[in-house]
Amino acid sequence: MKVKGEIALVTGAARRVGRMLALALGRMGVHVAVHYAHAHDAAQATVDELQRLGVRAMAFQADLTRPEAAPRLLDDVERHLGTPRILVNSAAVFEPGTVRETTLENWETHMALNLRAPFLLLQAFARKVGAGPGKVVNITDWRALYPGRRYLAYTVSKAGLVTLTQMAALELAPGIQVNALALGAVLPPPGKDAAYLDRLVQRTPGRRAIREEELASALRFLLENDAVTGEVLFLDAGAHLVHG
Ligand SMILES: NC(=O)c1ccc[n+]([C@@H]2O[C@H](COP(=O)([O-])OP(=O)(O)OC[C@H]3O[C@@H](n4cnc5c(N)ncnc54)[C@H](OP(=O)(O)O)[C@@H]3O)[C@@H](O)[C@H]2O)c1
């Protein structure tokens, strides 16, 4: 798909990885709906930066743990910016927990935000985009296909997102391509510093974190190449090869 001039919705785009993805789209000439939940000022800063890149951008607030929020968000974006033909599901929660430790609340929050919200957004998106063209990129994690011990609800939710990606790719072809980007460490978890990230990535074959420009080029590839659908692209410097 020729993406320049299209409209994208990026969830969780105020800060961190979502922000990087939104700015990457802006650099491709895509107009961006910047979704946020709590980070109002950061969302506005992302919008300002996108506008400086010469594209249209607007911030949209939604608590995506609420099922009614997803179709409403798509409606709001359509009303204010136009019909999005690109959907990037990045908003997520990432909390530890083993089988024994995971509480019902921890489980429900991961499923609601990391899996149900992308499903409801994708469903509303498919209705709006119809026969296409359209692109969905679901941000998942290498752990989704190589599970370990510590992030039970997170890993199950991201594995579900991979299956959702594959089933949606099949059903929505040929007009809409649906792919997943399985990330390794890009940034330290909130509250941890760069030294923590450095230690973490020493265990991966690449021995380094994923760079913003690498994230941008992977996103561009998934958006521009119409022959790729139902794919899980590992952008993790090989982390999945040495899991466990
Ligand atoms: N960081 C990494 O190195 C890494 C590694 C592997 C995979 N990933 C994946 O990449 C994506 C982004 O990661 P990240 O580290 O940037 O995540 P993050 O810092 O935890 O941010 C997640 C986003 O989710 C949004 N959010 C939180 N609660 C929400 C709610 N109730 N409704 C709607 N949105 C809500 C937040 O919006 P507000 O800020 O407005 O609250 C935030 O922008 C995630 O899917 C994650 O699994 C990241």
The ligand as an SDF file (V2000), in Angstrom:
LIG
                    3D

 48 52  0  0  0  0  0  0  0  0999 V2000
    9.3210   -1.6920   25.6820 N   0  0  0  0  0  0  0  0  0  0  0  0
    9.8510   -2.7580   25.1030 C   0  0  0  0  0  0  0  0  0  0  0  0
   11.0800   -2.8830   25.0480 O   0  0  0  0  0  0  0  0  0  0  0  0
    8.9560   -3.8200   24.5030 C   0  0  0  0  0  0  0  0  0  0  0  0
    9.4550   -5.1200   24.3100 C   0  0  0  0  0  0  0  0  0  0  0  0
    8.6260   -6.0860   23.7470 C   0  0  0  0  0  0  0  0  0  0  0  0
    7.3180   -5.7630   23.3800 C   0  0  0  0  0  0  0  0  0  0  0  0
    6.8620   -4.4980   23.5980 N   0  0  0  0  0  0  0  0  0  0  0  0
    5.4810   -4.1770   23.2210 C   0  0  0  0  0  0  0  0  0  0  0  0
    5.4450   -2.9050   22.6200 O   0  0  0  0  0  0  0  0  0  0  0  0
    4.2550   -2.1970   22.9890 C   0  0  0  0  0  0  0  0  0  0  0  0
    4.5970   -0.8830   23.6530 C   0  0  0  0  0  0  0  0  0  0  0  0
    5.4800   -1.1210   24.7250 O   0  0  0  0  0  0  0  0  0  0  0  0
    5.8660    0.0200   25.7810 P   0  0  0  0  0  0  0  0  0  0  0  0
    6.9820   -0.5050   26.5920 O   0  0  0  0  0  0  0  0  0  0  0  0
    5.9960    1.3310   25.0970 O   0  0  0  0  0  0  0  0  0  0  0  0
    4.5510   -0.0060   26.6920 O   0  0  0  0  0  0  0  0  0  0  0  0
    4.1910    0.8870   27.9610 P   0  0  0  0  0  0  0  0  0  0  0  0
    5.2310    1.8740   28.2940 O   0  0  0  0  0  0  0  0  0  0  0  0
    3.7720   -0.0640   29.0320 O   0  0  0  0  0  0  0  0  0  0  0  0
    2.9730    1.7090   27.4140 O   0  0  0  0  0  0  0  0  0  0  0  0
    1.8420    1.0850   27.0080 C   0  0  0  0  0  0  0  0  0  0  0  0
    0.8140    2.0660   26.5640 C   0  0  0  0  0  0  0  0  0  0  0  0
   -0.4220    1.4830   26.9290 O   0  0  0  0  0  0  0  0  0  0  0  0
   -1.3000    2.5210   27.2460 C   0  0  0  0  0  0  0  0  0  0  0  0
   -2.3110    2.1140   28.2140 N   0  0  0  0  0  0  0  0  0  0  0  0
   -2.1460    1.7860   29.5200 C   0  0  0  0  0  0  0  0  0  0  0  0
   -3.3510    1.5440   30.1000 N   0  0  0  0  0  0  0  0  0  0  0  0
   -4.2770    1.7250   29.1230 C   0  0  0  0  0  0  0  0  0  0  0  0
   -5.6920    1.6430   29.0730 C   0  0  0  0  0  0  0  0  0  0  0  0
   -6.4170    1.3100   30.1560 N   0  0  0  0  0  0  0  0  0  0  0  0
   -6.3240    1.8990   27.9050 N   0  0  0  0  0  0  0  0  0  0  0  0
   -5.6140    2.2300   26.8100 C   0  0  0  0  0  0  0  0  0  0  0  0
   -4.2790    2.3250   26.7790 N   0  0  0  0  0  0  0  0  0  0  0  0
   -3.6210    2.0830   27.9270 C   0  0  0  0  0  0  0  0  0  0  0  0
   -0.4650    3.6210   27.8680 C   0  0  0  0  0  0  0  0  0  0  0  0
   -1.0880    4.8650   27.5800 O   0  0  0  0  0  0  0  0  0  0  0  0
   -0.8950    6.1370   28.5810 P   0  0  0  0  0  0  0  0  0  0  0  0
    0.5750    6.3950   28.5610 O   0  0  0  0  0  0  0  0  0  0  0  0
   -1.6840    7.2320   28.0080 O   0  0  0  0  0  0  0  0  0  0  0  0
   -1.3870    5.6870   29.9310 O   0  0  0  0  0  0  0  0  0  0  0  0
    0.8850    3.4480   27.2020 C   0  0  0  0  0  0  0  0  0  0  0  0
    1.0990    4.3940   26.2020 O   0  0  0  0  0  0  0  0  0  0  0  0
    3.4870   -3.1510   23.8950 C   0  0  0  0  0  0  0  0  0  0  0  0
    2.5230   -3.8500   23.1330 O   0  0  0  0  0  0  0  0  0  0  0  0
    4.5530   -4.0930   24.4230 C   0  0  0  0  0  0  0  0  0  0  0  0
    4.0310   -5.3630   24.7770 O   0  0  0  0  0  0  0  0  0  0  0  0
    7.6330   -3.5270   24.1690 C   0  0  0  0  0  0  0  0  0  0  0  0
  1  2  1  0
  2  3  2  0
  2  4  1  0
  4  5  1  0
  4 48  2  0
  5  6  2  0
  6  7  1  0
  7  8  2  0
  8  9  1  0
  8 48  1  0
  9 10  1  0
  9 46  1  0
 10 11  1  0
 11 12  1  0
 11 44  1  0
 12 13  1  0
 13 14  1  0
 14 15  2  0
 14 16  1  0
 14 17  1  0
 17 18  1  0
 18 19  2  0
 18 20  1  0
 18 21  1  0
 21 22  1  0
 22 23  1  0
 23 24  1  0
 23 42  1  0
 24 25  1  0
 25 26  1  0
 25 36  1  0
 26 27  1  0
 26 35  1  0
 27 28  2  0
 28 29  1  0
 29 30  1  0
 29 35  2  0
 30 31  1  0
 30 32  2  0
 32 33  1  0
 33 34  2  0
 34 35  1  0
 36 37  1  0
 36 42  1  0
 37 38  1  0
 38 39  2  0
 38 40  1  0
 38 41  1  0
 42 43  1  0
 44 45  1  0
 44 46  1  0
 46 47  1  0
M  CHG  2   8   1  16  -1
M  END
$$$$
